[in-house]
């Protein structure tokens, strides 16, 4: 489940400029001021580049290590199962947070676009909170799948101090809400739950942007597969990923540019070429 996405065809902006055919054209447009408003969508490959595990794959690896009756590997990532056995998901989170992770070139690139006053929003499927750790303004980063380092009460919705939540998780303790005594849970979107309400303005921001950049989402997971359709035909879309996305799912069109391979190397190259833009 998730938010309802519009099936209406996006409003078409009048195309008043030549559409770019490669990344060099985009760089020229950024440097010349043709591109002033950039929206970025980031997917799981960005987390993996910092060695932060994809939680769905990691859950399958941890099944044998977790005690309890689990009907299928990802069961404890559902709201229904979590309500019955919250400690299993907390154990999984503890295993993930038992390691340290650092921002990579993609996070630094996004922060650089913010510093250059080019970033409108970064909508990210990542739950690692690394973009915030890279120094980005929280108001510009929409973590629509949540943030694994934050906790809250699912019953009364009370937020919990990050330090208290992380301390309890890492020590294997069960943290209870001070208001209703319910077990505190990680602020991540479980299977079957709606995405963040902050996606409400996503369509508008993408339609009004001069460039949409999709990084690390080669598989085009939902809702990113929906979000890319919001770009008008006048808005170029730059896809950066380990492999080519499935073209049928994205309605390929003029202005689509694909850079495939190691995303960190690609981003570092782009950063160098864009470095002349003053902040």
C-alpha positions as CSV (number, residue, x, y, z in Angstrom):
1,X,0.0,0.0,0.0
2,X,1.0,3.6,-0.2
3,X,-0.4,7.0,-1.2
4,X,-2.7,7.2,-4.2
5,X,-0.8,8.4,-7.3
6,X,-2.5,10.4,-10.0
7,X,-3.1,8.5,-13.3
8,X,-3.9,11.7,-15.1
9,X,-1.4,12.8,-17.8
10,X,0.9,15.6,-16.4
11,X,0.3,19.1,-17.7
12,X,2.6,19.8,-20.6
13,X,4.9,22.8,-20.3
14,X,5.8,24.7,-23.5
15,X,9.2,23.4,-24.6
16,X,11.3,26.6,-25.0
17,X,14.7,25.0,-25.1
18,X,16.5,22.2,-26.9
19,X,16.3,19.0,-25.0
20,X,19.7,17.6,-23.8
21,X,21.0,14.5,-25.5
22,X,23.7,13.6,-23.0
23,X,25.2,14.6,-19.6
24,X,27.4,17.2,-21.2
25,X,24.3,19.1,-22.4
26,X,22.9,19.0,-18.9
27,X,26.1,20.3,-17.5
28,X,26.1,23.2,-20.0
29,X,22.4,24.0,-19.2
30,X,23.2,24.0,-15.4
31,X,26.2,26.3,-16.0
32,X,24.3,28.6,-18.3
33,X,21.4,28.9,-15.8
34,X,18.9,27.2,-18.0
35,X,18.5,24.5,-15.3
36,X,17.8,26.2,-12.0
37,X,15.5,23.7,-10.2
38,X,16.5,20.1,-9.7
39,X,14.5,17.4,-8.1
40,X,16.4,14.1,-7.1
41,X,15.0,10.7,-6.5
42,X,17.4,8.2,-4.8
43,X,17.0,4.5,-4.4
44,X,18.6,1.5,-2.6
45,X,21.8,1.4,-4.6
46,X,22.8,4.6,-2.9
47,X,22.6,2.9,0.5
48,X,24.4,-0.1,-0.7
49,X,27.3,2.1,-1.9
50,X,27.8,3.0,1.7
51,X,27.5,-0.7,2.7
52,X,24.2,-0.1,4.3
53,X,22.1,-3.3,3.6
54,X,18.9,-3.4,1.7
55,X,16.5,-4.2,4.6
56,X,14.5,-6.7,2.6
57,X,17.5,-8.7,1.5
58,X,19.1,-8.4,5.0
59,X,15.9,-9.7,6.6
60,X,16.1,-12.9,4.6
61,X,19.7,-13.4,5.7
62,X,18.8,-12.9,9.3
63,X,15.8,-15.3,9.4
64,X,17.9,-18.2,10.7
65,X,19.4,-16.0,13.4
66,X,16.1,-14.8,14.8
67,X,14.1,-16.9,17.2
68,X,10.3,-17.1,16.7
69,X,7.8,-18.5,14.2
70,X,8.3,-16.6,11.0
71,X,5.9,-17.8,8.2
72,X,8.1,-16.2,5.4
73,X,11.3,-14.2,5.4
74,X,9.8,-10.7,5.1
75,X,6.9,-11.3,7.5
76,X,8.3,-9.3,10.3
77,X,8.5,-6.3,8.0
78,X,4.7,-6.2,7.9
79,X,2.5,-4.1,10.2
80,X,0.4,-7.1,11.2
81,X,3.4,-9.3,12.2
82,X,5.1,-6.3,13.9
83,X,2.0,-5.8,16.1
84,X,2.3,-9.3,17.4
85,X,6.1,-9.6,17.7
86,X,7.8,-6.2,17.7
87,X,11.1,-7.5,19.2
88,X,11.9,-9.4,16.0
89,X,12.1,-6.2,13.9
90,X,13.9,-4.4,16.7
91,X,16.5,-7.2,16.6
92,X,16.9,-6.8,12.9
93,X,17.4,-3.0,13.3
94,X,19.9,-3.7,16.1
95,X,22.0,-5.9,13.8
96,X,22.0,-3.3,11.1
97,X,22.9,-0.4,13.5
98,X,25.7,-2.5,14.9
99,X,27.9,-1.2,12.1
100,X,28.9,2.3,11.2
101,X,28.0,3.9,7.8
102,X,29.3,7.1,6.2
103,X,27.9,9.4,3.5
104,X,29.3,8.6,0.0
105,X,29.8,10.7,-3.2
106,X,26.1,10.7,-4.0
107,X,25.2,12.2,-0.6
108,X,27.9,14.8,-1.0
109,X,26.8,15.6,-4.6
110,X,23.2,16.2,-3.4
111,X,24.5,18.5,-0.6
112,X,26.6,20.3,-3.2
113,X,23.5,20.9,-5.3
114,X,21.8,22.3,-2.2
115,X,24.7,24.6,-1.6
116,X,24.5,25.9,-5.1
117,X,20.8,26.7,-4.6
118,X,19.8,24.1,-7.3
119,X,18.1,21.5,-5.2
120,X,14.3,21.7,-4.8
121,X,13.8,18.3,-3.0
122,X,15.5,15.0,-2.7
123,X,12.9,12.2,-2.4
124,X,14.7,9.1,-1.1
125,X,13.7,5.5,-0.6
126,X,16.8,5.1,1.7
127,X,16.2,4.7,5.4
128,X,19.9,5.1,6.5
129,X,19.6,8.9,7.3
130,X,23.0,9.4,5.6
131,X,21.8,12.4,3.6
132,X,21.1,14.2,6.8
133,X,24.5,13.2,8.1
134,X,26.0,14.6,5.0
135,X,24.8,18.0,6.2
136,X,21.7,18.4,4.0
137,X,18.7,20.5,5.3
138,X,16.0,18.2,6.7
139,X,13.4,20.3,5.0
140,X,14.8,19.4,1.6
141,X,15.2,15.6,2.2
142,X,12.0,13.6,2.1
143,X,12.7,10.1,3.5
144,X,9.4,8.6,2.4
145,X,10.3,5.1,3.7
146,X,11.3,6.6,7.1
147,X,14.5,6.7,9.0
148,X,15.9,3.7,10.9
149,X,17.6,5.9,13.5
150,X,14.4,7.4,14.8
151,X,11.8,5.8,17.0
152,X,8.2,6.6,17.9
153,X,5.1,5.1,19.6
154,X,2.8,3.5,17.1
155,X,-0.1,3.9,19.5
156,X,-0.1,7.5,20.6
157,X,2.4,8.7,17.9
158,X,4.7,10.3,20.5
159,X,8.3,10.9,19.2
160,X,11.2,9.4,21.2
161,X,14.5,11.1,21.7
162,X,16.9,9.6,19.1
163,X,19.6,9.0,21.8
164,X,17.2,7.0,24.0
165,X,15.9,5.0,21.1
166,X,19.3,4.1,19.6
167,X,20.7,3.3,23.1
168,X,17.9,0.8,23.8
169,X,18.1,-0.8,20.3
170,X,21.8,-1.3,20.4
171,X,21.6,-2.7,23.9
172,X,18.9,-5.1,22.9
173,X,16.4,-3.5,25.3
174,X,12.7,-3.0,24.8
175,X,11.9,0.7,25.0
176,X,8.4,1.6,26.2
177,X,6.5,4.8,25.5
178,X,6.4,7.1,28.5
179,X,2.8,8.1,27.7
180,X,1.0,4.8,26.9
181,X,3.6,2.2,27.7
182,X,3.4,0.8,24.1
183,X,6.6,-0.6,22.6
184,X,8.6,2.0,20.7
185,X,9.1,1.1,17.0
186,X,11.6,2.3,14.4
187,X,10.3,5.0,12.1
188,X,10.4,3.0,8.9
189,X,7.6,2.2,6.5
190,X,6.5,-1.4,7.0
191,X,4.9,-3.4,4.2
192,X,1.3,-2.5,3.9
193,X,1.7,1.0,5.5
194,X,1.3,4.3,3.7
195,X,4.3,6.3,2.7
196,X,5.2,9.6,4.3
197,X,2.6,12.4,4.0
198,X,5.4,14.6,2.8
199,X,5.0,13.1,-0.6
200,X,1.9,15.2,-1.1
201,X,3.7,17.9,-3.0
202,X,5.9,15.5,-4.9
203,X,4.0,15.7,-8.3
204,X,4.0,19.5,-8.2
205,X,7.7,19.8,-7.4
206,X,8.7,17.4,-10.2
207,X,6.4,19.0,-12.8
208,X,7.8,22.5,-12.0
209,X,11.4,21.3,-12.1
210,X,14.0,21.9,-14.8
211,X,15.7,18.5,-14.3
212,X,14.8,15.3,-12.6
213,X,17.7,13.1,-11.5
214,X,17.1,9.5,-10.5
215,X,20.1,7.9,-8.8
216,X,20.5,4.3,-7.6
217,X,17.0,3.0,-8.5
218,X,17.6,0.8,-11.5
219,X,14.8,-1.5,-10.5
220,X,12.4,1.4,-10.4
221,X,10.8,0.4,-7.1
222,X,7.4,1.8,-6.1
223,X,6.8,4.7,-5.6
224,X,9.8,5.9,-7.6
225,X,8.3,4.2,-10.7
226,X,5.2,6.4,-10.2
227,X,7.1,9.6,-9.4
228,X,9.2,9.7,-12.6
229,X,6.0,10.0,-14.6
230,X,5.3,13.4,-13.1
231,X,8.0,15.0,-15.1
232,X,6.6,16.9,-18.1
233,X,7.9,16.3,-21.6
234,X,9.8,19.5,-21.2
235,X,11.7,18.2,-18.2
236,X,14.8,16.0,-19.0
237,X,15.3,12.9,-16.8
238,X,18.8,11.8,-16.0
239,X,19.0,8.1,-14.8
240,X,22.1,7.1,-13.0
241,X,22.3,3.4,-11.9
242,X,24.1,0.2,-11.9
243,X,22.0,-1.1,-14.8
244,X,19.4,0.2,-17.3
245,X,15.9,0.5,-15.9
246,X,13.1,-1.4,-17.5
247,X,12.1,0.9,-20.3
248,X,8.4,-0.3,-20.4
249,X,7.9,0.9,-16.8
250,X,9.2,4.4,-17.4
251,X,7.8,5.3,-20.8
252,X,11.1,6.4,-22.4
253,X,11.0,9.7,-24.2
254,X,13.2,12.4,-25.6
255,X,15.2,14.0,-22.9
256,X,15.9,10.8,-21.1
257,X,19.6,10.2,-20.5
258,X,21.1,7.0,-19.0
259,X,24.4,6.7,-17.2
260,X,25.0,3.1,-16.1
261,X,27.8,1.5,-14.1
262,X,29.4,2.3,-10.7
263,X,27.2,5.1,-9.4
264,X,30.0,6.6,-7.2
265,X,32.4,6.9,-10.1
266,X,29.7,8.4,-12.3
267,X,28.7,11.0,-9.6
268,X,32.3,11.9,-8.9
269,X,32.9,12.6,-12.6
270,X,29.7,14.8,-12.8
271,X,30.8,16.6,-9.7
272,X,34.2,17.5,-11.2
273,X,32.5,18.8,-14.4
274,X,30.0,20.9,-12.4
275,X,32.6,22.2,-9.9
276,X,33.0,25.5,-11.7
277,X,29.5,26.5,-10.7
278,X,29.7,29.0,-7.8
279,X,27.9,28.1,-4.6
